[in-house]
Amino acid sequence: MPNTDPVVDSAAVLGASSSALARGDDSYRFMAAISKGQRGEELTEMAELAGTGAAAFTDDGVPVV
């Protein structure tokens, strides 16, 4: 889930998080935020996040305006 610190809302954060947890297999996947900072105001660059490996998008219970 993207409710981390920092929020998984950019390809840079996703890439760093993926690298930190790399195990050499595909047994885990990251969900990225729908909105920047999970604030529900401005959408993330979902195509870029998907290209970096985001499996899905969610703001984890935070409404998106």
Secondary structure, 3 states (H helix, E strand, C coil): CCCCCCCCCCHHHHHHHHHHCCCCCCCCCEEECCEHHHCCCCECCHHHHHHHCEEEECCCCCCCC
